[in-house]
Amino acid sequence: TALVVCPLSVVQGWVDELARVAPQLRCLAYTGGAEARATVRDAAVPEALRCLRAGLPAPFLGYDVVVTTPEIAMMDDFFLREFPYRCLVVDEAQRLKNPRSRLYHTLLYGYCGGGGKPQAQLGHAAPAAAWGGRCGGVARRVLLT
């Protein structure tokens, strides 16, 4: 599963574009109010527990890509960080320029299980860059756009 963290205004754009270029991927827009997200969590937990008991990685309800916002990534990090993401994509990564920000710490420590300073090149039109190989925890690769 890949986790895409992007502004709410482009969540649907990510889902639509992924459907266009990779229709075989199952995408979930993990957005909405607390009640809607709780419904998703309630469905995901039993499936994850079954996998963990069998010694398998816990999938996110069979989705290949989960798209959410930075605000929800911070609010629901207790839940989202429990899944083994193969990739974390951060759209609008200029929000990570401040290493003291809550988002920076949530993504670096919660989703990457890492420490130290990210060593990525941030740019508007530049290709996504690897986040310094610091993601030895949950996400194996972090892309910043």
For each residue, the residues with C-beta under 8 A, 3 or more apart:
1: 59 60 63 64 65 66 83 84 85 86
2: 64 65 66 85 86 87 88 89
3: 65 66 68 73 80 83 85 87 88 89 111 139
4: 14 65 66 67 68 89 91
5: 68 69 70 73 88 89 90 91 107
6: 10 11 14 67 68 69 70 89 90 91 92
7: 10 11 69 70 91 92
8: 11 31 69 71
9:
10: 6 7 13 14 91
11: 6 7 8 14 15 29 31 67 68 69
12: 15 16 29
13: 10 16 17
14: 4 6 10 11 17 18 27 67 91
15: 11 12 18 19 27 29 67
16: 12 13 19 20
17: 13 14 20 21
18: 14 15 21 22 25 27 65 67
19: 15 16 22 23 25 27
20: 16 17 23
21: 17 18
22: 18 19 25
23: 19 20
24:
25: 18 19 22 64 65
26: 62 63 64 65
27: 14 15 18 19 63 64 65 66 67
28: 40 60 61 63 65 66 67
29: 11 12 15 67 68
30: 37 40 66 67 68 72 76 80
31: 8 11 36 37 67 68 69 72
32: 35 36 37
33: 36 37
34: 37 38
35: 32 38 39
36: 31 32 33 39 40
37: 30 31 32 33 34 40 41 72 76
38: 34 35 41 42
39: 35 36 42 43
40: 28 30 36 37 43 44 61
41: 37 38 44 45 76 79
42: 38 39 45
43: 39 40 46 47 61
44: 40 41 47 48 60 61 79
45: 41 42 48 49
46: 43 49 50
47: 43 44 50 51 58 59 61 62
48: 44 45 51 52 58 59 82 83
49: 45 46 52 53 58
50: 46 47 53 54
51: 47 48 54 56 57 58 59
52: 48 49 55 56 58
53: 49 50
54: 50 51
55: 52
56: 51 52
57: 51 84
58: 47 48 49 51 52 82 83 84
59: 1 47 48 51 62 63 83
60: 1 28 44 63 66 83
61: 28 40 43 44 47
62: 26 47 59
63: 1 26 27 28 59 60 66
64: 1 2 25 26 27
65: 1 2 3 4 18 25 26 27 28
66: 1 2 3 4 27 28 30 60 63 80 83
67: 4 6 11 14 15 18 27 28 29 30 31
68: 3 4 5 6 11 29 30 31 72 73 76 80
69: 5 6 7 8 11 31 72 73
70: 5 6 7 73 74 92 95 103
71: 8 74 75
72: 30 31 37 68 69 75 76
73: 3 5 68 69 70 76 77 80 103 106 107 111
74: 70 71 77 102 103 106
75: 71 72
76: 30 37 41 68 72 73 79 80
77: 73 74 80 81 106 110 111
78: 81 82
79: 41 44 76 82
80: 3 30 66 68 73 76 77 83 111
81: 77 78 110 111 138
82: 48 58 78 79
83: 1 3 48 58 59 60 66 80 138
84: 1 57 58 138
85: 1 2 3 88 111 138 139 140
86: 1 2 139 140 141
87: 2 3 139 140 141 142 143
88: 2 3 5 85 107 111 112 131 135 138 139 141 142 143
89: 2 3 4 5 6 128 142 143 145
90: 5 6 93 95 96 107 142 143 144 145
91: 4 5 6 7 10 14 145
92: 6 7 70 95 145
93: 90 96 120 122 144 145
94: 97 122
95: 70 90 92 101 103
96: 90 93 101 103 104 107 118 122 144
97: 94 122
98: 101 104
99: 104 117
100: 104
101: 95 96 98 104 105
102: 74 105 106
103: 70 73 74 95 96 106 107
104: 96 98 99 100 101 107 108
105: 101 102 108 109 110
106: 73 74 77 102 103 109 110 111
107: 5 73 88 90 96 103 104 110 111 112 142
108: 104 105 111 112 114 115 118 134
109: 105 106 112 113 114 115
110: 77 81 105 106 107 113 138
111: 3 73 77 80 81 85 88 106 107 108 135 137 138 139
112: 88 107 108 109 131 134 135 136 137 138 139 142
113: 109 110 135 136 137 138
114: 108 109 134 135 136 137
115: 108 109 134
116: 132 134
117: 99 132
118: 96 108 131 132 134 142
119: 131 132 133 134
120: 93 129 130 131 132 142 144
121: 126 129 144
122: 93 94 96 97 126 129 144
123: 126
124:
125:
126: 121 122 123 129
127:
128: 89 143 144 145
129: 120 121 122 126 143 144
130: 120 133 141 142 143
131: 88 112 118 119 120 134 135 141 142 143 144
132: 116 117 118 119 120
133: 119 130
134: 108 112 114 115 116 118 119 131 142
135: 88 111 112 113 114 131 138 139 140 141 142
136: 112 113 114
137: 111 112 113 114
138: 81 83 84 85 88 110 111 112 113 135
139: 3 85 86 87 88 111 112 135 142
140: 85 86 87 135
141: 86 87 88 130 131 135
142: 87 88 89 90 107 112 118 120 130 131 134 135 139
143: 87 88 89 90 128 129 130 131
144: 90 93 96 120 121 122 128 129 131
145: 89 90 91 92 93 128
